[in-house]
Amino acid sequence: MRSFRWLLLFATLGLAASALRADDVTYPPGSRIGLIPPSGMVTSRSFFGFEDPENNVVIMLVALPGQ
């Protein structure tokens, strides 16, 4: 039972910490999906997502229909 309480405490603290960073979420233009981009990543101008042109790294965001 004690381990469950510790787990619950850490989960709550983790959620609180992520809520504090919620204002850092970036949405690519025209997209309803957003995330906190890793350091060095910028919003792409040619696709929905983020890119690091210096290191040739991309994160592409795709929203699929519910059906």
PDBQT receptor file of N, H, CA, C and O in Angstrom, charges set to zero:
ATOM      1  N   MET A   1       0.812  -1.192   0.000  1.00  0.00    +0.000 N 
ATOM      2  CA  MET A   1       0.000   0.000   0.000  1.00  0.00    +0.000 C 
ATOM      3  C   MET A   1       0.860   1.263   0.000  1.00  0.00    +0.000 C 
ATOM      4  O   MET A   1       0.504   2.262  -0.625  1.00  0.00    +0.000 OA
ATOM      5  N   ARG A   2       1.988   1.214   0.700  1.00  0.00    +0.000 N 
ATOM      6  H   ARG A   2       2.278   0.403   1.208  1.00  0.00    +0.000 HD
ATOM      7  CA  ARG A   2       2.866   2.391   0.723  1.00  0.00    +0.000 C 
ATOM      8  C   ARG A   2       3.461   2.669  -0.655  1.00  0.00    +0.000 C 
ATOM      9  O   ARG A   2       3.589   3.825  -1.058  1.00  0.00    +0.000 OA
ATOM     10  N   SER A   3       3.822   1.611  -1.374  1.00  0.00    +0.000 N 
ATOM     11  H   SER A   3       3.718   0.672  -1.047  1.00  0.00    +0.000 HD
ATOM     12  CA  SER A   3       4.411   1.824  -2.693  1.00  0.00    +0.000 C 
ATOM     13  C   SER A   3       3.389   2.446  -3.639  1.00  0.00    +0.000 C 
ATOM     14  O   SER A   3       3.743   3.248  -4.504  1.00  0.00    +0.000 OA
ATOM     15  N   PHE A   4       2.115   2.073  -3.471  1.00  0.00    +0.000 N 
ATOM     16  H   PHE A   4       1.828   1.422  -2.769  1.00  0.00    +0.000 HD
ATOM     17  CA  PHE A   4       1.076   2.674  -4.293  1.00  0.00    +0.000 C 
ATOM     18  C   PHE A   4       0.949   4.170  -4.014  1.00  0.00    +0.000 C 
ATOM     19  O   PHE A   4       0.762   4.964  -4.936  1.00  0.00    +0.000 OA
ATOM     20  N   ARG A   5       1.049   4.543  -2.766  1.00  0.00    +0.000 N 
ATOM     21  H   ARG A   5       1.201   3.898  -2.017  1.00  0.00    +0.000 HD
ATOM     22  CA  ARG A   5       0.968   5.964  -2.418  1.00  0.00    +0.000 C 
ATOM     23  C   ARG A   5       2.134   6.748  -3.013  1.00  0.00    +0.000 C 
ATOM     24  O   ARG A   5       1.949   7.860  -3.508  1.00  0.00    +0.000 OA
ATOM     25  N   TRP A   6       3.335   6.170  -2.965  1.00  0.00    +0.000 N 
ATOM     26  H   TRP A   6       3.485   5.267  -2.562  1.00  0.00    +0.000 HD
ATOM     27  CA  TRP A   6       4.493   6.834  -3.561  1.00  0.00    +0.000 C 
ATOM     28  C   TRP A   6       4.320   6.959  -5.073  1.00  0.00    +0.000 C 
ATOM     29  O   TRP A   6       4.636   7.994  -5.661  1.00  0.00    +0.000 OA
ATOM     30  N   LEU A   7       3.818   5.899  -5.692  1.00  0.00    +0.000 N 
ATOM     31  H   LEU A   7       3.561   5.058  -5.215  1.00  0.00    +0.000 HD
ATOM     32  CA  LEU A   7       3.584   5.933  -7.131  1.00  0.00    +0.000 C 
ATOM     33  C   LEU A   7       2.570   7.010  -7.484  1.00  0.00    +0.000 C 
ATOM     34  O   LEU A   7       2.757   7.761  -8.442  1.00  0.00    +0.000 OA
ATOM     35  N   LEU A   8       1.499   7.082  -6.707  1.00  0.00    +0.000 N 
ATOM     36  H   LEU A   8       1.347   6.473  -5.929  1.00  0.00    +0.000 HD
ATOM     37  CA  LEU A   8       0.485   8.105  -6.928  1.00  0.00    +0.000 C 
ATOM     38  C   LEU A   8       1.055   9.509  -6.739  1.00  0.00    +0.000 C 
ATOM     39  O   LEU A   8       0.716  10.419  -7.495  1.00  0.00    +0.000 OA
ATOM     40  N   LEU A   9       1.904   9.692  -5.753  1.00  0.00    +0.000 N 
ATOM     41  H   LEU A   9       2.179   8.953  -5.139  1.00  0.00    +0.000 HD
ATOM     42  CA  LEU A   9       2.529  10.991  -5.509  1.00  0.00    +0.000 C 
ATOM     43  C   LEU A   9       3.416  11.395  -6.688  1.00  0.00    +0.000 C 
ATOM     44  O   LEU A   9       3.341  12.528  -7.162  1.00  0.00    +0.000 OA
ATOM     45  N   PHE A  10       4.254  10.471  -7.160  1.00  0.00    +0.000 N 
ATOM     46  H   PHE A  10       4.315   9.550  -6.775  1.00  0.00    +0.000 HD
ATOM     47  CA  PHE A  10       5.145  10.791  -8.283  1.00  0.00    +0.000 C 
ATOM     48  C   PHE A  10       4.362  11.042  -9.571  1.00  0.00    +0.000 C 
ATOM     49  O   PHE A  10       4.735  11.908 -10.362  1.00  0.00    +0.000 OA
ATOM     50  N   ALA A  11       3.290  10.298  -9.786  1.00  0.00    +0.000 N 
ATOM     51  H   ALA A  11       2.987   9.594  -9.144  1.00  0.00    +0.000 HD
ATOM     52  CA  ALA A  11       2.460  10.525 -10.968  1.00  0.00    +0.000 C 
ATOM     53  C   ALA A  11       1.819  11.903 -10.913  1.00  0.00    +0.000 C 
ATOM     54  O   ALA A  11       1.758  12.599 -11.927  1.00  0.00    +0.000 OA
ATOM     55  N   THR A  12       1.344  12.302  -9.749  1.00  0.00    +0.000 N 
ATOM     56  H   THR A  12       1.393  11.738  -8.926  1.00  0.00    +0.000 HD
ATOM     57  CA  THR A  12       0.736  13.621  -9.596  1.00  0.00    +0.000 C 
ATOM     58  C   THR A  12       1.758  14.726  -9.822  1.00  0.00    +0.000 C 
ATOM     59  O   THR A  12       1.467  15.723 -10.483  1.00  0.00    +0.000 OA
ATOM     60  N   LEU A  13       2.941  14.549  -9.278  1.00  0.00    +0.000 N 
ATOM     61  H   LEU A  13       3.177  13.739  -8.741  1.00  0.00    +0.000 HD
ATOM     62  CA  LEU A  13       3.995  15.553  -9.487  1.00  0.00    +0.000 C 
ATOM     63  C   LEU A  13       4.396  15.629 -10.958  1.00  0.00    +0.000 C 
ATOM     64  O   LEU A  13       4.660  16.714 -11.475  1.00  0.00    +0.000 OA
ATOM     65  N   GLY A  14       4.442  14.494 -11.624  1.00  0.00    +0.000 N 
ATOM     66  H   GLY A  14       4.228  13.613 -11.205  1.00  0.00    +0.000 HD
ATOM     67  CA  GLY A  14       4.771  14.481 -13.049  1.00  0.00    +0.000 C 
ATOM     68  C   GLY A  14       3.730  15.205 -13.876  1.00  0.00    +0.000 C 
ATOM     69  O   GLY A  14       4.076  15.956 -14.787  1.00  0.00    +0.000 OA
ATOM     70  N   LEU A  15       2.453  14.988 -13.570  1.00  0.00    +0.000 N 
ATOM     71  H   LEU A  15       2.173  14.377 -12.829  1.00  0.00    +0.000 HD
ATOM     72  CA  LEU A  15       1.396  15.692 -14.282  1.00  0.00    +0.000 C 
ATOM     73  C   LEU A  15       1.439  17.189 -14.009  1.00  0.00    +0.000 C 
ATOM     74  O   LEU A  15       1.200  17.993 -14.911  1.00  0.00    +0.000 OA
ATOM     75  N   ALA A  16       1.736  17.560 -12.794  1.00  0.00    +0.000 N 
ATOM     76  H   ALA A  16       1.930  16.907 -12.062  1.00  0.00    +0.000 HD
ATOM     77  CA  ALA A  16       1.828  18.982 -12.459  1.00  0.00    +0.000 C 
ATOM     78  C   ALA A  16       2.981  19.639 -13.208  1.00  0.00    +0.000 C 
ATOM     79  O   ALA A  16       2.854  20.762 -13.696  1.00  0.00    +0.000 OA
ATOM     80  N   ALA A  17       4.099  18.936 -13.295  1.00  0.00    +0.000 N 
ATOM     81  H   ALA A  17       4.202  18.023 -12.899  1.00  0.00    +0.000 HD
ATOM     82  CA  ALA A  17       5.253  19.489 -14.018  1.00  0.00    +0.000 C 
ATOM     83  C   ALA A  17       4.946  19.639 -15.500  1.00  0.00    +0.000 C 
ATOM     84  O   ALA A  17       5.347  20.625 -16.118  1.00  0.00    +0.000 OA
ATOM     85  N   SER A  18       4.238  18.668 -16.079  1.00  0.00    +0.000 N 
ATOM     86  H   SER A  18       3.912  17.867 -15.577  1.00  0.00    +0.000 HD
ATOM     87  CA  SER A  18       3.909  18.777 -17.503  1.00  0.00    +0.000 C 
ATOM     88  C   SER A  18       2.891  19.886 -17.741  1.00  0.00    +0.000 C 
ATOM     89  O   SER A  18       2.911  20.519 -18.797  1.00  0.00    +0.000 OA
ATOM     90  N   ALA A  19       2.003  20.131 -16.783  1.00  0.00    +0.000 N 
ATOM     91  H   ALA A  19       1.986  19.617 -15.926  1.00  0.00    +0.000 HD
ATOM     92  CA  ALA A  19       1.034  21.217 -16.925  1.00  0.00    +0.000 C 
ATOM     93  C   ALA A  19       1.728  22.564 -16.917  1.00  0.00    +0.000 C 
ATOM     94  O   ALA A  19       1.281  23.494 -17.589  1.00  0.00    +0.000 OA
ATOM     95  N   LEU A  20       2.802  22.683 -16.176  1.00  0.00    +0.000 N 
ATOM     96  H   LEU A  20       3.165  21.928 -15.630  1.00  0.00    +0.000 HD
ATOM     97  CA  LEU A  20       3.545  23.948 -16.156  1.00  0.00    +0.000 C 
ATOM     98  C   LEU A  20       4.199  24.237 -17.496  1.00  0.00    +0.000 C 
ATOM     99  O   LEU A  20       4.388  25.397 -17.860  1.00  0.00    +0.000 OA
ATOM    100  N   ARG A  21       4.548  23.178 -18.237  1.00  0.00    +0.000 N 
ATOM    101  H   ARG A  21       4.395  22.236 -17.941  1.00  0.00    +0.000 HD
ATOM    102  CA  ARG A  21       5.178  23.364 -19.544  1.00  0.00    +0.000 C 
ATOM    103  C   ARG A  21       4.164  23.418 -20.670  1.00  0.00    +0.000 C 
ATOM    104  O   ARG A  21       4.559  23.526 -21.831  1.00  0.00    +0.000 OA
ATOM    105  N   ALA A  22       2.867  23.348 -20.375  1.00  0.00    +0.000 N 
ATOM    106  H   ALA A  22       2.546  23.260 -19.432  1.00  0.00    +0.000 HD
ATOM    107  CA  ALA A  22       1.839  23.305 -21.410  1.00  0.00    +0.000 C 
ATOM    108  C   ALA A  22       1.854  24.548 -22.285  1.00  0.00    +0.000 C 
ATOM    109  O   ALA A  22       1.430  24.491 -23.440  1.00  0.00    +0.000 OA
ATOM    110  N   ASP A  23       2.328  25.661 -21.766  1.00  0.00    +0.000 N 
ATOM    111  H   ASP A  23       2.673  25.708 -20.828  1.00  0.00    +0.000 HD
ATOM    112  CA  ASP A  23       2.383  26.869 -22.580  1.00  0.00    +0.000 C 
ATOM    113  C   ASP A  23       3.501  26.817 -23.611  1.00  0.00    +0.000 C 
ATOM    114  O   ASP A  23       3.550  27.673 -24.494  1.00  0.00    +0.000 OA
ATOM    115  N   ASP A  24       4.392  25.850 -23.528  1.00  0.00    +0.000 N 
ATOM    116  H   ASP A  24       4.352  25.154 -22.811  1.00  0.00    +0.000 HD
ATOM    117  CA  ASP A  24       5.474  25.696 -24.493  1.00  0.00    +0.000 C 
ATOM    118  C   ASP A  24       5.064  24.889 -25.720  1.00  0.00    +0.000 C 
ATOM    119  O   ASP A  24       5.854  24.733 -26.651  1.00  0.00    +0.000 OA
ATOM    120  N   VAL A  25       3.829  24.373 -25.728  1.00  0.00    +0.000 N 
ATOM    121  H   VAL A  25       3.187  24.499 -24.972  1.00  0.00    +0.000 HD
ATOM    122  CA  VAL A  25       3.367  23.560 -26.854  1.00  0.00    +0.000 C 
ATOM    123  C   VAL A  25       3.297  24.423 -28.100  1.00  0.00    +0.000 C 
ATOM    124  O   VAL A  25       2.762  25.532 -28.067  1.00  0.00    +0.000 OA
ATOM    125  N   THR A  26       3.840  23.912 -29.205  1.00  0.00    +0.000 N 
ATOM    126  H   THR A  26       4.274  23.012 -29.232  1.00  0.00    +0.000 HD
ATOM    127  CA  THR A  26       3.861  24.625 -30.469  1.00  0.00    +0.000 C 
ATOM    128  C   THR A  26       3.001  23.867 -31.472  1.00  0.00    +0.000 C 
ATOM    129  O   THR A  26       3.136  22.652 -31.616  1.00  0.00    +0.000 OA
ATOM    130  N   TYR A  27       2.121  24.579 -32.161  1.00  0.00    +0.000 N 
ATOM    131  H   TYR A  27       2.012  25.566 -32.044  1.00  0.00    +0.000 HD
ATOM    132  CA  TYR A  27       1.267  23.998 -33.186  1.00  0.00    +0.000 C 
ATOM    133  C   TYR A  27       1.750  24.465 -34.549  1.00  0.00    +0.000 C 
ATOM    134  O   TYR A  27       1.819  25.671 -34.789  1.00  0.00    +0.000 OA
ATOM    135  N   PRO A  28       2.089  23.544 -35.454  1.00  0.00    +0.000 N 
ATOM    136  CA  PRO A  28       2.448  23.974 -36.809  1.00  0.00    +0.000 C 
ATOM    137  C   PRO A  28       1.250  24.669 -37.462  1.00  0.00    +0.000 C 
ATOM    138  O   PRO A  28       0.110  24.331 -37.142  1.00  0.00    +0.000 OA
ATOM    139  N   PRO A  29       1.469  25.620 -38.360  1.00  0.00    +0.000 N 
ATOM    140  CA  PRO A  29       0.355  26.328 -38.998  1.00  0.00    +0.000 C 
ATOM    141  C   PRO A  29      -0.598  25.354 -39.695  1.00  0.00    +0.000 C 
ATOM    142  O   PRO A  29      -0.167  24.507 -40.477  1.00  0.00    +0.000 OA
ATOM    143  N   GLY A  30      -1.896  25.481 -39.406  1.00  0.00    +0.000 N 
ATOM    144  H   GLY A  30      -2.247  26.169 -38.770  1.00  0.00    +0.000 HD
ATOM    145  CA  GLY A  30      -2.904  24.638 -40.023  1.00  0.00    +0.000 C 
ATOM    146  C   GLY A  30      -3.092  23.291 -39.367  1.00  0.00    +0.000 C 
ATOM    147  O   GLY A  30      -3.850  22.467 -39.880  1.00  0.00    +0.000 OA
ATOM    148  N   SER A  31      -2.430  23.032 -38.248  1.00  0.00    +0.000 N 
ATOM    149  H   SER A  31      -1.815  23.701 -37.831  1.00  0.00    +0.000 HD
ATOM    150  CA  SER A  31      -2.521  21.740 -37.585  1.00  0.00    +0.000 C 
ATOM    151  C   SER A  31      -3.199  21.884 -36.232  1.00  0.00    +0.000 C 
ATOM    152  O   SER A  31      -3.048  22.900 -35.553  1.00  0.00    +0.000 OA
ATOM    153  N   ARG A  32      -3.960  20.841 -35.842  1.00  0.00    +0.000 N 
ATOM    154  H   ARG A  32      -4.083  20.015 -36.394  1.00  0.00    +0.000 HD
ATOM    155  CA  ARG A  32      -4.570  20.818 -34.515  1.00  0.00    +0.000 C 
ATOM    156  C   ARG A  32      -3.735  20.003 -33.544  1.00  0.00    +0.000 C 
ATOM    157  O   ARG A  32      -4.090  19.878 -32.372  1.00  0.00    +0.000 OA
ATOM    158  N   ILE A  33      -2.634  19.451 -34.019  1.00  0.00    +0.000 N 
ATOM    159  H   ILE A  33      -2.346  19.553 -34.971  1.00  0.00    +0.000 HD
ATOM    160  CA  ILE A  33      -1.739  18.647 -33.192  1.00  0.00    +0.000 C 
ATOM    161  C   ILE A  33      -0.534  19.491 -32.838  1.00  0.00    +0.000 C 
ATOM    162  O   ILE A  33       0.056  20.132 -33.708  1.00  0.00    +0.000 OA
ATOM    163  N   GLY A  34      -0.164  19.498 -31.571  1.00  0.00    +0.000 N 
ATOM    164  H   GLY A  34      -0.644  18.978 -30.865  1.00  0.00    +0.000 HD
ATOM    165  CA  GLY A  34       0.992  20.263 -31.136  1.00  0.00    +0.000 C 
ATOM    166  C   GLY A  34       1.827  19.473 -30.161  1.00  0.00    +0.000 C 
ATOM    167  O   GLY A  34       1.363  18.489 -29.584  1.00  0.00    +0.000 OA
ATOM    168  N   LEU A  35       3.036  19.893 -29.979  1.00  0.00    +0.000 N 
ATOM    169  H   LEU A  35       3.413  20.692 -30.447  1.00  0.00    +0.000 HD
ATOM    170  CA  LEU A  35       3.935  19.274 -29.018  1.00  0.00    +0.000 C 
ATOM    171  C   LEU A  35       4.998  20.263 -28.609  1.00  0.00    +0.000 C 
ATOM    172  O   LEU A  35       5.140  21.330 -29.207  1.00  0.00    +0.000 OA
ATOM    173  N   ILE A  36       5.734  19.905 -27.599  1.00  0.00    +0.000 N 
ATOM    174  H   ILE A  36       5.619  19.038 -27.114  1.00  0.00    +0.000 HD
ATOM    175  CA  ILE A  36       6.881  20.711 -27.187  1.00  0.00    +0.000 C 
ATOM    176  C   ILE A  36       8.065  20.208 -27.991  1.00  0.00    +0.000 C 
ATOM    177  O   ILE A  36       8.559  19.111 -27.729  1.00  0.00    +0.000 OA
ATOM    178  N   PRO A  37       8.532  20.979 -28.962  1.00  0.00    +0.000 N 
ATOM    179  CA  PRO A  37       9.617  20.480 -29.817  1.00  0.00    +0.000 C 
ATOM    180  C   PRO A  37      10.930  20.357 -29.050  1.00  0.00    +0.000 C 
ATOM    181  O   PRO A  37      11.232  21.179 -28.185  1.00  0.00    +0.000 OA
ATOM    182  N   PRO A  38      11.703  19.332 -29.371  1.00  0.00    +0.000 N 
ATOM    183  CA  PRO A  38      13.028  19.206 -28.748  1.00  0.00    +0.000 C 
ATOM    184  C   PRO A  38      13.906  20.401 -29.100  1.00  0.00    +0.000 C 
ATOM    185  O   PRO A  38      13.627  21.119 -30.061  1.00  0.00    +0.000 OA
ATOM    186  N   SER A  39      14.945  20.611 -28.340  1.00  0.00    +0.000 N 
ATOM    187  H   SER A  39      15.171  20.028 -27.560  1.00  0.00    +0.000 HD
ATOM    188  CA  SER A  39      15.821  21.756 -28.597  1.00  0.00    +0.000 C 
ATOM    189  C   SER A  39      16.441  21.636 -29.986  1.00  0.00    +0.000 C 
ATOM    190  O   SER A  39      16.846  20.553 -30.410  1.00  0.00    +0.000 OA
ATOM    191  N   GLY A  40      16.506  22.740 -30.668  1.00  0.00    +0.000 N 
ATOM    192  H   GLY A  40      16.177  23.619 -30.323  1.00  0.00    +0.000 HD
ATOM    193  CA  GLY A  40      17.070  22.773 -32.010  1.00  0.00    +0.000 C 
ATOM    194  C   GLY A  40      16.036  22.574 -33.108  1.00  0.00    +0.000 C 
ATOM    195  O   GLY A  40      16.334  22.804 -34.280  1.00  0.00    +0.000 OA
ATOM    196  N   MET A  41      14.833  22.153 -32.753  1.00  0.00    +0.000 N 
ATOM    197  H   MET A  41      14.591  21.967 -31.800  1.00  0.00    +0.000 HD
ATOM    198  CA  MET A  41      13.794  21.915 -33.753  1.00  0.00    +0.000 C 
ATOM    199  C   MET A  41      12.980  23.191 -33.952  1.00  0.00    +0.000 C 
ATOM    200  O   MET A  41      12.685  23.912 -32.999  1.00  0.00    +0.000 OA
ATOM    201  N   VAL A  42      12.621  23.457 -35.212  1.00  0.00    +0.000 N 
ATOM    202  H   VAL A  42      12.860  22.871 -35.987  1.00  0.00    +0.000 HD
ATOM    203  CA  VAL A  42      11.800  24.618 -35.559  1.00  0.00    +0.000 C 
ATOM    204  C   VAL A  42      10.616  24.135 -36.387  1.00  0.00    +0.000 C 
ATOM    205  O   VAL A  42      10.653  23.046 -36.960  1.00  0.00    +0.000 OA
ATOM    206  N   THR A  43       9.568  24.949 -36.447  1.00  0.00    +0.000 N 
ATOM    207  H   THR A  43       9.538  25.834 -35.981  1.00  0.00    +0.000 HD
ATOM    208  CA  THR A  43       8.405  24.602 -37.246  1.00  0.00    +0.000 C 
ATOM    209  C   THR A  43       8.779  24.583 -38.713  1.00  0.00    +0.000 C 
ATOM    210  O   THR A  43       9.416  25.511 -39.212  1.00  0.00    +0.000 OA
ATOM    211  N   SER A  44       8.382  23.517 -39.406  1.00  0.00    +0.000 N 
ATOM    212  H   SER A  44       7.865  22.763 -39.001  1.00  0.00    +0.000 HD
ATOM    213  CA  SER A  44       8.698  23.374 -40.823  1.00  0.00    +0.000 C 
ATOM    214  C   SER A  44       7.769  24.233 -41.666  1.00  0.00    +0.000 C 
ATOM    215  O   SER A  44       6.616  24.453 -41.295  1.00  0.00    +0.000 OA
ATOM    216  N   ARG A  45       8.259  24.711 -42.782  1.00  0.00    +0.000 N 
ATOM    217  H   ARG A  45       9.195  24.532 -43.083  1.00  0.00    +0.000 HD
ATOM    218  CA  ARG A  45       7.448  25.495 -43.711  1.00  0.00    +0.000 C 
ATOM    219  C   ARG A  45       6.903  24.634 -44.843  1.00  0.00    +0.000 C 
ATOM    220  O   ARG A  45       6.021  25.075 -45.580  1.00  0.00    +0.000 OA
ATOM    221  N   SER A  46       7.417  23.404 -44.994  1.00  0.00    +0.000 N 
ATOM    222  H   SER A  46       8.134  23.046 -44.395  1.00  0.00    +0.000 HD
ATOM    223  CA  SER A  46       7.008  22.571 -46.123  1.00  0.00    +0.000 C 
ATOM    224  C   SER A  46       6.110  21.391 -45.747  1.00  0.00    +0.000 C 
ATOM    225  O   SER A  46       5.578  20.734 -46.641  1.00  0.00    +0.000 OA
ATOM    226  N   PHE A  47       5.925  21.101 -44.469  1.00  0.00    +0.000 N 
ATOM    227  H   PHE A  47       6.357  21.634 -43.742  1.00  0.00    +0.000 HD
ATOM    228  CA  PHE A  47       5.054  20.013 -44.016  1.00  0.00    +0.000 C 
ATOM    229  C   PHE A  47       4.606  20.297 -42.592  1.00  0.00    +0.000 C 
ATOM    230  O   PHE A  47       5.160  21.168 -41.923  1.00  0.00    +0.000 OA
ATOM    231  N   PHE A  48       3.588  19.551 -42.124  1.00  0.00    +0.000 N 
ATOM    232  H   PHE A  48       3.137  18.843 -42.668  1.00  0.00    +0.000 HD
ATOM    233  CA  PHE A  48       3.121  19.700 -40.751  1.00  0.00    +0.000 C 
ATOM    234  C   PHE A  48       4.095  18.996 -39.822  1.00  0.00    +0.000 C 
ATOM    235  O   PHE A  48       4.135  17.767 -39.768  1.00  0.00    +0.000 OA
ATOM    236  N   GLY A  49       4.863  19.759 -39.108  1.00  0.00    +0.000 N 
ATOM    237  H   GLY A  49       4.831  20.758 -39.152  1.00  0.00    +0.000 HD
ATOM    238  CA  GLY A  49       5.806  19.164 -38.176  1.00  0.00    +0.000 C 
ATOM    239  C   GLY A  49       6.948  20.107 -37.855  1.00  0.00    +0.000 C 
ATOM    240  O   GLY A  49       6.853  21.325 -38.007  1.00  0.00    +0.000 OA
ATOM    241  N   PHE A  50       8.025  19.495 -37.407  1.00  0.00    +0.000 N 
ATOM    242  H   PHE A  50       8.101  18.506 -37.284  1.00  0.00    +0.000 HD
ATOM    243  CA  PHE A  50       9.194  20.249 -36.968  1.00  0.00    +0.000 C 
ATOM    244  C   PHE A  50      10.430  19.671 -37.645  1.00  0.00    +0.000 C 
ATOM    245  O   PHE A  50      10.456  18.499 -38.023  1.00  0.00    +0.000 OA
ATOM    246  N   GLU A  51      11.448  20.505 -37.793  1.00  0.00    +0.000 N 
ATOM    247  H   GLU A  51      11.427  21.456 -37.486  1.00  0.00    +0.000 HD
ATOM    248  CA  GLU A  51      12.673  20.048 -38.431  1.00  0.00    +0.000 C 
ATOM    249  C   GLU A  51      13.894  20.706 -37.810  1.00  0.00    +0.000 C 
ATOM    250  O   GLU A  51      13.824  21.787 -37.226  1.00  0.00    +0.000 OA
ATOM    251  N   ASP A  52      14.999  20.021 -37.958  1.00  0.00    +0.000 N 
ATOM    252  H   ASP A  52      15.055  19.143 -38.433  1.00  0.00    +0.000 HD
ATOM    253  CA  ASP A  52      16.309  20.549 -37.585  1.00  0.00    +0.000 C 
ATOM    254  C   ASP A  52      17.161  20.419 -38.845  1.00  0.00    +0.000 C 
ATOM    255  O   ASP A  52      17.808  19.392 -39.048  1.00  0.00    +0.000 OA
ATOM    256  N   PRO A  53      17.167  21.451 -39.695  1.00  0.00    +0.000 N 
ATOM    257  CA  PRO A  53      17.864  21.353 -40.976  1.00  0.00    +0.000 C 
ATOM    258  C   PRO A  53      19.367  21.113 -40.831  1.00  0.00    +0.000 C 
ATOM    259  O   PRO A  53      19.996  20.516 -41.705  1.00  0.00    +0.000 OA
ATOM    260  N   GLU A  54      19.924  21.576 -39.741  1.00  0.00    +0.000 N 
ATOM    261  H   GLU A  54      19.413  22.061 -39.032  1.00  0.00    +0.000 HD
ATOM    262  CA  GLU A  54      21.358  21.417 -39.530  1.00  0.00    +0.000 C 
ATOM    263  C   GLU A  54      21.748  19.948 -39.357  1.00  0.00    +0.000 C 
ATOM    264  O   GLU A  54      22.815  19.528 -39.805  1.00  0.00    +0.000 OA
ATOM    265  N   ASN A  55      20.881  19.169 -38.705  1.00  0.00    +0.000 N 
ATOM    266  H   ASN A  55      20.014  19.510 -38.341  1.00  0.00    +0.000 HD
ATOM    267  CA  ASN A  55      21.161  17.754 -38.446  1.00  0.00    +0.000 C 
ATOM    268  C   ASN A  55      20.308  16.804 -39.285  1.00  0.00    +0.000 C 
ATOM    269  O   ASN A  55      20.362  15.591 -39.081  1.00  0.00    +0.000 OA
ATOM    270  N   ASN A  56      19.513  17.338 -40.232  1.00  0.00    +0.000 N 
ATOM    271  H   ASN A  56      19.469  18.324 -40.398  1.00  0.00    +0.000 HD
ATOM    272  CA  ASN A  56      18.643  16.532 -41.101  1.00  0.00    +0.000 C 
ATOM    273  C   ASN A  56      17.707  15.640 -40.298  1.00  0.00    +0.000 C 
ATOM    274  O   ASN A  56      17.616  14.439 -40.554  1.00  0.00    +0.000 OA
ATOM    275  N   VAL A  57      17.006  16.230 -39.319  1.00  0.00    +0.000 N 
ATOM    276  H   VAL A  57      17.080  17.205 -39.111  1.00  0.00    +0.000 HD
ATOM    277  CA  VAL A  57      16.063  15.514 -38.472  1.00  0.00    +0.000 C 
ATOM    278  C   VAL A  57      14.696  16.159 -38.626  1.00  0.00    +0.000 C 
ATOM    279  O   VAL A  57      14.581  17.384 -38.634  1.00  0.00    +0.000 OA
ATOM    280  N   VAL A  58      13.640  15.323 -38.750  1.00  0.00    +0.000 N 
ATOM    281  H   VAL A  58      13.733  14.327 -38.743  1.00  0.00    +0.000 HD
ATOM    282  CA  VAL A  58      12.281  15.845 -38.844  1.00  0.00    +0.000 C 
ATOM    283  C   VAL A  58      11.353  15.078 -37.912  1.00  0.00    +0.000 C 
ATOM    284  O   VAL A  58      11.585  13.909 -37.603  1.00  0.00    +0.000 OA
ATOM    285  N   ILE A  59      10.300  15.756 -37.473  1.00  0.00    +0.000 N 
ATOM    286  H   ILE A  59      10.112  16.705 -37.724  1.00  0.00    +0.000 HD
ATOM    287  CA  ILE A  59       9.183  15.140 -36.770  1.00  0.00    +0.000 C 
ATOM    288  C   ILE A  59       7.947  15.540 -37.559  1.00  0.00    +0.000 C 
ATOM    289  O   ILE A  59       7.571  16.711 -37.588  1.00  0.00    +0.000 OA
ATOM    290  N   MET A  60       7.317  14.561 -38.200  1.00  0.00    +0.000 N 
ATOM    291  H   MET A  60       7.623  13.609 -38.177  1.00  0.00    +0.000 HD
ATOM    292  CA  MET A  60       6.121  14.838 -39.007  1.00  0.00    +0.000 C 
ATOM    293  C   MET A  60       4.883  14.476 -38.193  1.00  0.00    +0.000 C 
ATOM    294  O   MET A  60       4.829  13.423 -37.557  1.00  0.00    +0.000 OA
ATOM    295  N   LEU A  61       3.890  15.365 -38.224  1.00  0.00    +0.000 N 
ATOM    296  H   LEU A  61       3.935  16.219 -38.741  1.00  0.00    +0.000 HD
ATOM    297  CA  LEU A  61       2.643  15.146 -37.510  1.00  0.00    +0.000 C 
ATOM    298  C   LEU A  61       1.562  14.836 -38.532  1.00  0.00    +0.000 C 
ATOM    299  O   LEU A  61       1.391  15.573 -39.503  1.00  0.00    +0.000 OA
ATOM    300  N   VAL A  62       0.824  13.738 -38.314  1.00  0.00    +0.000 N 
ATOM    301  H   VAL A  62       0.962  13.139 -37.525  1.00  0.00    +0.000 HD
ATOM    302  CA  VAL A  62      -0.238  13.329 -39.227  1.00  0.00    +0.000 C 
ATOM    303  C   VAL A  62      -1.494  13.055 -38.424  1.00  0.00    +0.000 C 
ATOM    304  O   VAL A  62      -1.463  12.290 -37.461  1.00  0.00    +0.000 OA
ATOM    305  N   ALA A  63      -2.594  13.669 -38.810  1.00  0.00    +0.000 N 
ATOM    306  H   ALA A  63      -2.620  14.291 -39.593  1.00  0.00    +0.000 HD
ATOM    307  CA  ALA A  63      -3.890  13.411 -38.169  1.00  0.00    +0.000 C 
ATOM    308  C   ALA A  63      -4.710  12.537 -39.110  1.00  0.00    +0.000 C 
ATOM    309  O   ALA A  63      -5.021  12.939 -40.231  1.00  0.00    +0.000 OA
ATOM    310  N   LEU A  64      -5.054  11.346 -38.649  1.00  0.00    +0.000 N 
ATOM    311  H   LEU A  64      -4.801  11.019 -37.738  1.00  0.00    +0.000 HD
ATOM    312  CA  LEU A  64      -5.847  10.416 -39.456  1.00  0.00    +0.000 C 
ATOM    313  C   LEU A  64      -7.309  10.540 -39.075  1.00  0.00    +0.000 C 
ATOM    314  O   LEU A  64      -7.622  10.856 -37.927  1.00  0.00    +0.000 OA
ATOM    315  N   PRO A  65      -8.216  10.294 -40.026  1.00  0.00    +0.000 N 
ATOM    316  CA  PRO A  65      -9.644  10.361 -39.692  1.00  0.00    +0.000 C 
ATOM    317  C   PRO A  65     -10.037   9.270 -38.705  1.00  0.00    +0.000 C 
ATOM    318  O   PRO A  65      -9.399   8.218 -38.646  1.00  0.00    +0.000 OA
ATOM    319  N   GLY A  66     -11.086   9.523 -37.931  1.00  0.00    +0.000 N 
ATOM    320  H   GLY A  66     -11.604  10.377 -37.978  1.00  0.00    +0.000 HD
ATOM    321  CA  GLY A  66     -11.534   8.584 -36.917  1.00  0.00    +0.000 C 
ATOM    322  C   GLY A  66     -12.015   7.266 -37.484  1.00  0.00    +0.000 C 
ATOM    323  O   GLY A  66     -11.880   6.240 -36.817  1.00  0.00    +0.000 OA
ATOM    324  N   GLN A  67     -12.558   7.248 -38.661  1.00  0.00    +0.000 N 
ATOM    325  H   GLN A  67     -12.668   8.082 -39.202  1.00  0.00    +0.000 HD
ATOM    326  CA  GLN A  67     -13.056   6.021 -39.274  1.00  0.00    +0.000 C 
ATOM    327  C   GLN A  67     -11.923   5.310 -39.927  1.00  0.00    +0.000 C 
ATOM    328  O   GLN A  67     -12.117   4.244 -40.511  1.00  0.00    +0.000 OA
TER     329      GLN A  67
